[in-house]
Amino acid sequence: MRSMFLCCIAMLTCFTLLGQEFNAFDAEGKRHGKWQKKYDNSDQLRYEGTFEHGKEIGEFKFYKPSGGKTPTAIKVFSKDNDTIQLTYFTAKGEVISKGQMVNKDRVGIWKYYHNGSNKLMMTEAYQSGKLDGQQLTYFENGQLTEKTTYVDGKRQGKRMMYSEKGTLLKEFTYENDQLHGDTKYYDTQGELIIEGTYKKDRKDGIWKYYENGKLIEQKQFPLQKNGS
């Protein structure tokens, strides 16, 4: 009898612990321990993760309303600071992009991938939620297609564009997110075909046009209206 009694107590204790496995609160009413939340009127998970006295800790998985068991995003929260490691996924579980956030601001290097592959499509550098540093874009074969520099969220300095074989095709100069400075265009063989200057997003000064390496035309900008 004593053995049966102890067995019943153990079973009741087990059921009680299972009932408290998710969505518990601490003495101050803060979420504490493992949590799961489902979409309204659905068995589909919306998110699951762990709280420590109201603060997200460790890995949290987020799901779409029809996402099944494949998360659309995973956030990993630091216990010691506000840094979050964030990864986005396709419906098939392939990585779309990943990077860091502090609170709601992107920071550091973010990486983006070509659809359905692990091939890098683009990297961006962020500081306090703004683009700051080089933005590099790649073809699927890994060749660099574009390189742009940002400062405090605005394009600054050179922007270079390349062919799939690595030939420089276009070269722009930016100042405070506007075209301002030298601009050059090249053909697929890398020969210069156009060069000129922009001033605050408008063509300015003499633009030169080449064919087979020879100067064939020059234009003065801004263009003069007929009769002026």
N, C-alpha and C positions, 0 to 999 in steps of 0.2 A: 504494500500500500504506500509506504514511504517513497519507494522508487517511482511509482506512478505519479504521486503528488509532485515530486521534484521535476519529473518530466513535463508535467502540465505547466508548472511555473516557468520552466525554461522555454517552452513553446510560447507562452503568453508574453514573456520578455522579448523573445525574438520578433513576434508580431508587432509589439509596441515599437521596437527599434526600427523595423521596416516601415512602419507608418510614419516615423519621424525622419526617414532617410532624406526626404526632399522638403524644401520650402519651410524651414524652421526659422524662428526668431530668437534673438538673445533677450536678456532681461530688460534691455532698453527698447525693445521693439524693432531692432535692426535685423535685416536679413543675415542669417548666419548658417554656414554649412552649404551643402549642395542644394542648388535650386534649378527648377525646370519651369518653363512657362509655355503654355500651348496657345495656339490661335483660338479665338472665340468659336464655340460650337464645333470644335475639331479636335482630333487626336494628334494632329501634326504639331511637333515641337516648334516653338518660336525661337527659344534659346535655352541653353543649359550651361551651368557653370557653378563656381563656388564663391561664396561671400565670406568675408571675415569681419564680423561686426559692422556690416553695411558697406564694406569696400570690396570691389571685385578683385579676386586673387586668382592668378594662374590662368588656365585656358577656358575661354568661353566660346561656344559654338552657336552660330546663328543660322536659321533655316528660312527658306521661302515657304509660302503657304502650301505649295505643292512640291516641295523639295525632297520629301521622303527622308531618308537617313543621311543624305549628302549635304553637308553644310555649305552655305553660300559665302560664309566668312568665318574666320577664326581670329579671335583677339586673345592675346596673352598679356595679362596685366602684371606689372611688377608689384611686389609686396612693399618695396622700399621707396618707390617714387611714382610719378604719374606717367611713366613711359609705357606705351602699348605697342606690342608687335602685332601687326595686322596683315592678314593674308586673305585675298578674295579668290573664289573658285567658280568654275563653270558648273553647269548642271551635271556634268560627268565627273566632277571632282578634280579637274585640271586647274592649275594655278593661273590666274589672270594677272594679278599684281600683288606686290608685297612691299612693306616698308614699316616705318615707325611713326607714331604720333605721340605728342605730349598734350594731354587733354584733347582738344579738338583740332589741333594744328599738326600738319605734317612736318616732320623733321628728318634730316639726314637723306640718305639715298633711297629712292623708290625705284623698283624694277617692274617692268611690264613685259608680258610674253606674247608671242604670236599665237593666235587662236589654235587651241588643240595641240600645243607643242610646248616643249621646255626651252625653245629658242628665244633668246632675248630680243625684244622688239624696241625697248627704250629704257633709258635710265634718266632720272631727274634728281637734282639736288634741292633740298628744301631747308629753309631756316624760318622758324616761327610761322609756318603755314604759307610762306611765299617762296616761289622759285628763286634760288640763289646759288649760282654755280653753273656747271655745264649740263645741258640737255643733249643726250646722244641717242640717235635713232638708227636702227639697223634693218637691213634686208634680212630675209629668212636665211640667206647663205652666210650671215654673220658679218657681211661687209657694211661698214658705216655709210649711211645715206645722208645724215644731216647732223651738224654740230652747231649748237647755239649756246651763247652764254647769257645768263640772267643775273641781275643784281637787284635785290629787293623787289622781285616780282616783275621786273621789266627787262626787255632785251637790251644788251649793252655790248658793244664791240662787234667782233666778226661772227657772221653766220655763214657756214659753208655747206654746200649740197653736192653730193657725189653720185656717180652712176653705180650700177650694180657691180661693175668691174673695178671700182675705186677711182675713177677719173673725176677730177674736180669739174663741176658743171656751172655752179653759180657761187658768187662770193659777194655778200652784202655787209654793210657796216651800219650799226645801230647806235643811237645815243638817246637814252631815256625813252626807249621803246618806239622810236621813230627812225626811219631810214635817214641816215645822216652821215655822209662820207662816201668813200670810193665803192663802186659797184662794178663787177665784172661778170661776163657770161662767156662760157667756153662750149665748143662743140664736143661730140662724143669722143673725139681723138685728143681732147685737151688743148686745142688751139683757141686762142682768144678771138672772139667774134664781136663783142660789144664791151665798151668800158665808158664809164662816166661817173658823175657825182650826184648824190641826193643832198638836199638841204630841207630838213624838217618834212620828210615824206614826199618831197617834190623834186623832180629832176632839175638840176641846176648846172649852169655852165656848159662847156663843150662836151658832147657825147660823140664817141668815135665808133665807126662800124668797119669791120674787117672781113675780107674774103680771101681764103687761101694765104693768110698771113699778111695781106696787103691792105692798107687803108683805102676804103672805097667811098666813104661818106663821113661828113661831120655835121652835127646839128647843134645849134645854140639854144639852150633852155633858160628860162621859159620861152616857148615859141612866141614869135611876134604875130599879132593878128594882121590880116591883110589890110592894107591902107593905113596902117599906123606908122 
